[in-house]
Amino acid sequence: MTEQGFTELVQRLTARAQRQPQRFRLEVFALAAVGYLYVLLLVLGALLVSAVLVVICFVQPILLVKLLKIIWLPIWFAWSVLKSIWVRFDPPQGRPLSKAEAPALFAEIDRIRAAIPGPKPHQVLVTDDYNAAVAEHARLGALGWWRNYLILGLPMMSAMSPDQFRAVLAHEFGHFGAGDSRMTGRIYRMRVLWGRLQQQFSERGGFFFKRFFAWFGPKFNAYSFVLARAQEYAADAASARLVGADPAAQALVIAQIGHDYQESQVWKPVWQRVPHDPEPTARPFAQLLEGGHRYGDWSDAEARLQRAMQHRTNWSDTHPALNDRLAALGKTAAVPPAAGQSAAAMFLGPTAEVLAKEFDDRWRAGVAQPWRERHEQRQQERRELITLDEKAAGDTGLDTGESWRQAVLTETVHDSATALPRFQAFAEAHPDIAEARYAIGQILLRQGDESGIAIIDTVMQQDPNAIKPGAVLIHEFLMERGRVAEAKPYIDAWQARDELEQRAAAERAEFSPKDHYLSPDIDDAQQTRLREACAGLGWLAKVWLVRKQVDVFPEQPAYLLLAKPRWYKRIKRAQAEAELRQALDLADTLTVALHSGDLKSLFKRATKAEGSEIYAAR
């Protein structure tokens, strides 16, 4: 199914779900049941075939030797399917919270449960994420035995007022009460199941699933996608009914901009200490408790909110956009005033500081090694910049590479404003190097200077690889200023380039006997190096290297390396590929094929390319 076809299907299903929500839920259940039933029928069919073959062996013993070669195939097939069905997931992780540690929180949970009937959470977990969620974990996999979890992020609790966080709790219990989390778990289990089956039988047995995959996969994804989005609206409505539309709307706003505030005011300054402090000494989670909810004083809060409101609900995200969720509540967007007391302080009490200390200690232990490495790297870069500055002031000056490195290090060690004149000088001296002009445009946009748009535009026209990052830069700049119409062409440019890249990736993802193959077009020195490397692998008989003829980005070759082991050597495919890649120093993007029965047609087609053979053992 094409992306446009999927979008149209989602739109039709969305209208149906709005007209008949209960019937739509039943349709999703029925579709999931069809998927499981199909798998079950395949397993029973495979076992039946095996049973028939066994009976034939008993009736006609003379056929035993011949049938032994194939009798195991349906059994293997059935076992592989059953193994894929047994999808087990780890339970959610977090710091368990007891009622004695947070009596106010558990009292609030009981109050909300009384208003929104639903299962009681078996465990409340606190995490260091800016998030809140409910989860139901099946301890016996496909057989069930569910355990309910309420997952609360300490950073989010630090960002919200008590009323706003009550709205979050009500939203999550809205999912619990409607059984959304269990159904979401089942839907996710089904998606994983079909992904495993597709992977399991991509080479052997795929004909049993190919047509069903083509019909069931997109259809189930579309149905479950629409259901997940409807669940979010229903949970928002439950939250508004219980705590009021105002706190519910404020909670949605803070869920959007609160993380950015914490990132800007706490986490960014923490990581800016890396060049100066050899060890991490900050207590970021304690800082979040102290000031994580003061976004009302944040100068960028209004701009961030307006930017979030410009996003529209698309057909690739199960969570509706903020604009649509607020509209469903009948509310307009506004930055809530800073809370006098955070939800963390209200509902966790003294335990909030205990949790913050635990998270801080764990964070410091986890980042200690990379922090030291980054600190030493920054010191080395500082010393390197001093050396380059001294050389630039001398008689010999700097060559092109050194001048570029000097500008880059200036931005890394100091800041963009200090580096800008050096990038400009470099661009003037080397007008053919697009990276310098891109860096200038990027810095100007960060400084709020609109002249950076024209510079980035020029680079995007000259270098297609700059289209996507450049479009993102300009789009963000314009959206922050509410210039939606001007920003749209850059989203279009990004999508057009992304579509080309996806088509190119699809062309290079599969090599078949129907493709046209060309000579590798490598020089004698490269062939000699590859031949010598191949000679070091004793199991190798022959190696060919070919180029697949591609339509998208033909200037970027799509290489295929084909290897044939000696007939008396036995080596596993994964091991052979790993040894080839290591010995020949092959890029990860290059495809390697090891000769086998199912690839005979590919080898026969590809090895006909002139000059493709690069190694033959003596």
C-alpha positions in Angstrom: 0.0 0.0 0.0 1.3 3.4 -0.9 1.6 6.3 1.6 -1.3 8.1 -0.1 -3.4 5.0 0.0 -2.7 4.5 3.7 -3.6 8.1 4.4 -6.9 7.8 2.5 -7.7 4.6 4.4 -6.9 6.3 7.7 -9.2 9.2 6.8 -12.1 6.9 6.0 -11.6 4.8 9.1 -11.4 8.0 11.3 -14.8 9.1 10.1 -16.2 5.7 10.7 -14.7 5.5 14.2 -16.3 8.9 15.1 -19.8 7.8 13.9 -19.7 4.3 15.5 -16.9 4.1 18.1 -18.0 0.9 19.8 -18.5 -0.9 16.5 -15.1 0.3 15.3 -13.4 -1.2 18.4 -15.1 -4.5 17.7 -13.8 -4.3 14.1 -10.3 -3.9 15.4 -10.7 -6.9 17.7 -12.1 -8.9 14.8 -9.2 -8.0 12.5 -6.7 -9.0 15.1 -8.5 -12.3 15.6 -8.3 -12.9 11.8 -4.5 -12.4 12.0 -4.2 -15.0 14.9 -6.6 -17.4 13.2 -4.6 -17.3 9.9 -1.4 -18.1 11.8 -3.2 -20.9 13.7 -4.6 -22.4 10.5 -1.0 -22.4 9.0 0.3 -24.2 12.0 -2.5 -26.8 12.0 -2.1 -27.3 8.3 1.7 -27.9 8.6 1.1 -30.4 11.5 -1.5 -32.2 9.4 0.9 -32.5 6.5 3.5 -34.0 8.8 1.0 -36.4 10.2 -0.1 -37.5 6.7 3.6 -38.1 5.8 4.1 -40.2 8.9 1.1 -42.3 8.1 2.4 -42.8 4.6 5.7 -44.0 6.0 3.9 -46.6 8.1 1.7 -47.7 5.2 4.5 -47.7 2.6 7.8 -48.3 4.4 9.6 -48.3 1.1 9.0 -44.5 0.9 10.6 -43.9 4.3 14.0 -42.9 3.0 12.6 -40.5 0.4 10.1 -38.9 2.8 12.6 -38.5 5.6 14.1 -35.7 3.5 10.9 -33.6 3.6 8.9 -34.8 6.6 10.7 -32.4 8.9 9.9 -29.3 6.8 6.3 -28.8 7.8 7.3 -29.5 11.5 10.0 -26.9 11.2 7.6 -24.5 9.7 5.0 -25.0 12.5 7.6 -24.7 15.2 9.0 -21.5 13.7 5.5 -20.0 13.6 4.7 -21.0 17.2 8.1 -19.6 18.4 7.2 -16.3 16.7 3.8 -16.2 18.4 5.3 -16.5 21.8 6.1 -12.8 22.0 7.3 -11.8 25.5 8.2 -8.4 26.7 10.0 -7.1 29.7 7.9 -5.3 32.3 8.3 -1.5 32.4 11.2 -0.2 34.4 11.3 2.4 37.1 11.7 3.1 40.8 8.8 1.4 42.7 6.9 3.7 44.9 5.1 2.5 48.0 2.0 4.0 49.6 4.0 4.8 52.8 6.4 6.9 50.8 3.8 9.0 49.1 0.4 8.8 50.9 -0.9 12.0 49.2 -0.3 10.5 45.7 -1.9 7.2 46.5 -4.9 9.1 48.0 -5.3 11.1 44.8 -5.0 7.8 42.8 -7.9 6.3 44.9 -10.0 9.4 44.4 -9.5 9.3 40.6 -10.2 5.6 40.5 -13.5 6.2 42.3 -14.5 8.6 39.6 -13.1 6.7 36.6 -13.8 3.0 37.3 -11.0 0.7 36.2 -8.3 -1.7 37.4 -6.1 -0.7 40.3 -2.4 -0.4 39.4 -0.4 -3.2 40.9 2.6 -1.0 41.0 3.5 2.7 40.7 6.8 3.4 39.1 8.7 6.7 39.1 11.2 7.4 36.3 13.6 10.1 35.2 11.7 10.7 32.0 9.5 13.7 31.1 6.4 11.5 30.7 3.5 9.7 32.3 1.9 6.5 31.1 0.0 3.4 32.1 1.0 -0.1 31.0 -0.4 -3.6 31.3 2.3 -6.3 31.1 1.3 -9.9 30.3 3.5 -12.0 32.5 2.7 -15.2 30.5 3.0 -13.6 27.1 0.2 -14.7 24.8 -1.6 -16.4 27.7 -2.0 -13.2 29.6 -1.9 -12.9 33.5 -1.8 -9.1 33.3 -0.1 -6.8 35.7 -1.0 -3.0 35.7 1.6 -0.3 36.0 1.3 3.5 36.5 4.4 5.2 35.3 5.1 8.8 36.5 8.1 10.9 35.4 9.7 13.0 38.2 10.6 15.8 35.7 7.0 16.1 34.5 5.7 16.1 38.1 8.3 18.9 38.8 7.0 20.9 35.8 3.3 20.8 36.7 1.0 22.3 39.4 -1.1 19.8 41.4 -4.2 20.5 39.4 -2.4 20.1 36.1 -0.9 16.8 37.2 -4.4 15.6 38.5 -5.4 16.1 34.8 -2.5 13.9 33.7 -3.5 11.2 36.2 -7.1 11.4 35.1 -6.0 11.1 31.4 -4.0 8.0 32.2 -6.7 6.4 34.2 -9.1 7.2 31.4 -6.9 4.7 29.4 -7.0 2.2 32.2 -10.8 2.5 32.7 -11.5 2.0 29.0 -9.1 -0.9 28.8 -7.0 1.0 26.2 -3.6 0.0 27.6 -4.4 -3.7 27.5 -5.7 -3.4 23.9 -2.7 -1.3 23.0 -0.5 -4.0 24.3 -2.3 -6.6 22.3 -2.1 -4.5 19.1 1.6 -4.0 19.7 2.0 -7.7 20.3 0.3 -8.4 16.9 2.6 -5.9 15.1 5.7 -7.6 16.6 4.3 -11.0 15.8 3.8 -10.2 12.1 7.2 -8.5 11.9 8.8 -11.6 13.3 6.9 -13.9 10.9 7.9 -11.7 7.9 11.6 -11.8 9.0 11.4 -15.5 9.8 10.1 -16.5 6.4 11.5 -13.8 4.1 13.8 -16.4 2.5 11.9 -19.7 3.0 8.2 -20.2 3.2 7.4 -16.6 2.4 4.8 -17.6 -0.2 2.5 -18.6 2.7 2.5 -15.1 4.1 3.2 -12.8 1.2 -0.3 -12.1 -0.1 -1.7 -12.1 3.4 1.0 -9.7 4.6 0.1 -7.4 1.7 -3.6 -7.3 2.7 -3.5 -7.7 6.5 -0.4 -5.6 7.4 -1.5 -2.1 6.1 -5.1 -2.7 7.0 -4.3 -3.7 10.6 -1.9 -0.8 11.0 -4.5 1.7 9.8 -7.3 0.3 12.0 -5.0 0.2 15.1 -3.7 3.7 14.3 -7.1 5.2 14.2 -8.1 3.5 17.4 -5.0 4.7 19.2 -5.8 8.3 18.2 -9.4 8.0 19.3 -8.2 6.6 22.6 -6.2 9.8 23.2 -9.2 12.1 22.6 -11.4 9.9 24.9 -8.8 10.0 27.7 -8.6 13.8 27.3 -12.3 14.1 27.6 -12.3 11.9 30.7 -9.6 14.1 32.2 -11.7 17.3 31.5 -14.8 15.8 33.0 -13.0 14.9 36.3 -10.7 17.9 36.9 -12.1 20.6 34.5 -11.2 21.7 31.0 -8.8 24.4 32.2 -6.3 22.1 34.1 -6.6 19.5 31.4 -5.7 22.1 28.7 -2.9 23.5 30.8 -1.5 20.0 31.3 -1.4 19.5 27.5 0.5 22.8 27.1 3.0 22.0 29.8 3.5 18.5 28.4 4.6 20.2 25.2 6.7 23.1 26.4 7.8 22.1 29.9 10.4 19.7 28.7 12.0 22.4 26.4 12.1 24.7 29.4 13.8 22.1 31.6 16.2 21.3 28.8 17.1 25.0 28.3 17.3 26.0 32.0 18.7 22.9 33.6 20.2 20.3 31.2 21.9 22.6 28.7 23.8 24.5 31.5 24.8 21.2 33.0 26.4 19.9 29.8 28.0 23.3 29.2 30.2 22.5 32.2 32.0 19.6 30.5 34.9 21.7 29.2 35.5 23.2 32.7 34.8 20.4 35.1 36.7 17.1 34.9 33.9 15.3 36.8 30.1 15.8 36.8 29.2 17.6 40.0 25.7 18.9 39.1 22.5 17.8 40.7 20.0 18.2 37.7 17.1 16.4 39.2 17.4 18.4 42.5 17.4 21.5 40.3 14.2 20.4 38.5 12.5 20.1 41.8 13.5 23.6 42.8 12.6 25.4 39.5 11.2 23.0 36.9 7.8 24.6 37.1 8.8 28.2 36.6 8.2 28.3 32.8 6.0 31.3 33.2 9.1 33.4 33.6 10.7 31.8 30.5 11.1 34.4 27.8 10.7 31.8 25.0 7.6 30.1 26.4 5.1 32.0 24.3 7.2 31.5 21.1 7.6 27.8 21.9 3.9 27.4 22.4 3.0 29.2 19.2 5.4 26.9 17.3 3.8 23.8 18.9 0.4 25.1 17.8 1.5 25.3 14.2 2.0 21.6 14.0 -1.0 19.8 12.4 -2.1 16.3 13.1 -0.7 14.1 10.4 -1.2 10.5 9.5 2.0 9.2 11.0 1.5 10.0 14.7 -1.1 8.3 16.9 -1.1 11.3 19.3 -3.1 14.2 17.8 -1.4 17.6 17.6 -1.8 20.0 20.5 -3.9 22.4 18.4 -6.5 19.6 17.8 -6.5 18.3 21.4 -7.1 21.8 22.8 -9.9 22.4 20.2 -11.6 19.2 21.3 -11.6 20.5 24.9 -12.9 23.9 23.7 -9.8 25.7 24.9 -7.3 28.1 23.3 -3.6 27.9 23.8 -2.0 30.0 26.6 1.1 29.7 28.7 -0.1 28.8 32.2 1.2 31.0 35.1 4.1 29.4 37.0 2.8 27.1 39.7 3.3 28.1 43.3 3.9 24.5 44.3 4.8 21.7 42.0 3.0 18.4 41.8 6.1 16.7 42.9 6.2 18.7 46.1 2.5 18.2 46.7 2.1 14.5 46.0 5.5 13.2 46.9 6.4 15.4 49.8 9.9 14.6 51.3 10.1 11.5 49.1 10.6 13.9 46.1 14.0 14.9 47.4 14.9 11.2 48.1 14.0 10.3 44.5 15.9 13.3 43.1 19.0 12.3 45.0 18.7 8.7 43.7 18.3 9.8 40.1 21.1 12.3 40.5 23.5 9.7 41.9 22.5 7.2 39.2 22.9 9.9 36.5 26.4 11.0 37.8 27.5 7.3 37.9 26.2 6.7 34.4 27.8 9.8 32.7 31.1 9.8 34.7 33.1 8.0 32.1 31.7 9.7 29.0 31.9 13.1 30.8 35.6 12.6 31.5 36.2 11.5 27.9 34.4 14.6 26.6 36.2 16.8 29.1 39.6 15.5 27.9 38.5 15.9 24.3 37.5 19.5 24.9 40.9 20.2 26.5 42.7 18.7 23.5 40.6 20.8 21.2 41.4 23.9 23.2 45.1 23.1 23.0 44.8 22.4 19.2 43.1 25.7 18.7 45.8 27.6 20.5 48.4 25.8 18.3 46.5 26.8 15.1 46.0 30.4 16.3 49.8 30.6 16.9 50.6 29.2 13.5 48.1 31.5 11.8 49.9 34.5 13.4 53.3 33.2 12.1 54.9 33.5 8.8 53.8 30.2 7.2 50.1 30.7 7.9 47.5 27.9 7.6 46.6 25.7 4.7 43.0 25.0 3.7 42.3 22.1 6.0 43.9 23.9 9.0 41.9 27.1 8.3 38.6 25.1 8.3 39.6 23.2 11.4 40.5 26.5 13.1 37.0 27.9 12.4 35.2 24.7 13.6 37.3 24.6 16.8 36.6 28.2 17.5 32.9 27.5 17.5 33.3 24.3 19.6 35.7 25.9 22.2 34.2 29.4 22.3 30.8 30.1 20.6 29.2 30.7 17.2 29.6 34.5 17.4 33.3 34.2 17.8 33.6 31.7 15.0 31.4 33.6 12.5 34.2 35.9 11.2 36.5 32.9 10.7 33.9 31.0 8.7 33.3 34.2 6.7 37.0 34.6 6.0 37.3 31.0 5.0 34.2 31.2 2.6 35.7 34.3 1.0 39.0 32.5 0.4 37.3 29.3 -0.7 34.0 30.1 -2.4 33.7 26.6 -3.9 33.4 24.9 -0.4 29.7 24.8 0.4 30.2 23.7 4.0 31.6 27.1 5.0 28.6 29.0 3.6 26.2 26.6 5.2 27.9 27.2 8.6 27.6 30.9 8.1 23.9 30.6 7.3 23.3 28.4 10.3 25.0 30.8 12.7 23.1 33.8 11.3 19.8 32.0 11.7 20.7 31.1 15.3 21.4 34.7 15.9 18.0 35.7 14.5 19.4 37.2 11.4 17.1 36.5 8.4 19.9 36.9 5.9 20.9 33.3 6.7 17.9 32.1 4.8 19.3 33.2 1.4 22.7 31.7 2.2 21.2 28.3 3.1 18.9 28.4 0.1 21.9 28.9 -2.2 23.7 25.9 -0.6 20.6 23.7 -0.9 20.5 24.5 -4.7 24.1 23.6 -5.2 24.4 20.6 -2.9 21.4 18.2 -2.7 22.7 16.7 0.5 22.1 20.0 2.2 18.4 20.1 1.3 17.0 18.2 4.3 19.1 19.8 7.1 18.8 23.2 5.4 15.0 22.9 5.1 14.7 22.0 8.8 16.8 25.0 9.8 14.8 27.5 7.8 11.5 25.9 8.6 12.2 26.2 12.4 13.3 29.8 12.0 10.1 30.8 10.1 7.8 28.8 12.4 9.2 30.4 15.5 8.1 33.7 14.0 4.6 32.5 13.0 5.4 32.7 9.2 3.6 29.5 8.4 3.0 30.1 4.7 6.7 30.9 4.1 7.7 27.8 6.0 5.6 25.4 4.0 7.8 25.2 0.8 10.7 24.0 3.0 8.6 21.1 4.4 7.7 20.3 0.8 11.4 20.4 -0.2 12.3 18.1 2.7 9.6 15.6 1.9 10.5 15.6 -1.8 14.2 14.9 -1.0 13.2 12.3 1.6 11.0 10.5 -0.9 14.0 10.3 -3.3 16.2 9.0 -0.6 13.6 6.4 0.3 13.3 5.3 -3.3 17.1 5.1 -3.5 17.3 3.0 -0.3 14.5 0.7 -1.7 16.5 0.2 -4.9 19.6 -0.7 -2.9 17.8 -2.9 -0.3 17.1 -5.8 -2.7 19.1 -7.5 -5.4 17.2 -9.9 -7.6 17.9 -11.9 -10.8 15.6 -9.5 -12.7 18.0 -6.5 -12.1 20.6 -5.4 -14.5 24.2 -5.7 -13.3 27.3 -3.8 -14.5 31.1 -4.2 -14.1 32.4 -2.9 -10.7 34.3 0.0 -12.4 37.2 -0.1 -9.9 40.9 0.4 -10.8 43.6 -2.2 -10.8 45.0 -1.2 -7.4 41.7 -1.7 -5.7 41.2 -5.1 -7.4 44.7 -6.1 -6.3 43.9 -5.1 -2.7 40.6 -7.1 -2.7 42.3 -10.1 -4.3 45.0 -10.2 -1.7 42.5 -9.9 1.1 40.4 -12.7 -0.3 43.4 -15.0 -0.5 43.7 -14.8 3.3 40.3 -16.6 3.7 40.9 -20.3 3.3 37.2 -21.2 2.8 36.7 -18.9 -0.1 36.6 -20.2 -3.7 35.4 -17.3 -5.8 34.4 -13.7 -5.4 32.5 -11.3 -7.8 31.8 -7.6 -7.4 29.1 -6.0 -9.5 27.1 -2.8 -9.6 23.3 -2.8 -9.8 21.9 -0.4 -12.4 19.8 2.1 -10.4 17.5 4.9 -11.4 17.8 7.2 -8.4 21.2 8.8 -7.6 23.0 6.7 -10.3 26.2 8.6 -9.4 26.1 6.7 -6.1 27.0 3.0 -7.0 25.0 0.2 -5.5 27.5 -2.6 -5.1 26.9 -6.3 -4.6 29.7 -8.7 -3.5 29.0 -12.3 -4.2 31.1 -15.0 -2.5 31.2 -18.8 -3.2 32.9 -21.0 -0.6 35.0 -24.1 -1.5 32.7 -27.1 -2.0 34.2 -29.0 0.9 34.1 -26.1 3.4 31.2 -25.6 5.8 30.7 -22.1 7.2 27.7 -20.3 8.6 26.3 -17.4 6.5 26.6 -14.9 9.3 30.2 -15.9 10.1 31.2 -15.9 6.4 29.8 -12.4 5.9 31.5 -11.0 9.0 34.8 -12.5 8.0 34.4 -11.0 4.5 33.6 -7.6 5.7 36.5 -7.5 8.1 39.1 -8.9 5.7 38.0 -6.8 2.8 37.2 -3.7 4.9 33.8 -3.4 3.4 31.4 -0.6 4.1 28.2 -1.4 6.0 26.1 -0.2 3.1 27.6 -2.7 0.7 25.5 -5.9 0.3 27.2 -9.3 0.6 25.6 -12.5 -0.8 26.9 -16.0 0.1 26.2 -18.7 -2.5 23.4 -21.0 -1.6 20.6 -22.9 -3.3 18.0 -20.1 -3.0 20.5 -17.6 -4.6 21.5 -19.6 -7.6 19.5 -17.5 -10.0 20.9 -14.3 -8.6 24.5 -15.6 -8.9 23.9 -16.8 -12.5 22.6 -13.4 -13.5 25.0 -11.1 -11.6 28.2 -13.0 -12.4 27.6 -12.5 -16.1 28.6 -8.8 -15.8 31.9 -8.2 -17.6 34.9 -7.9 -15.3 32.9 -9.0 -12.2 35.2 -11.8 -11.1 37.8 -10.4 -8.8 39.1 -13.5 -7.1 39.4 -17.2 -7.8 41.2 -19.6 -5.5 44.0 -21.7 -7.0 
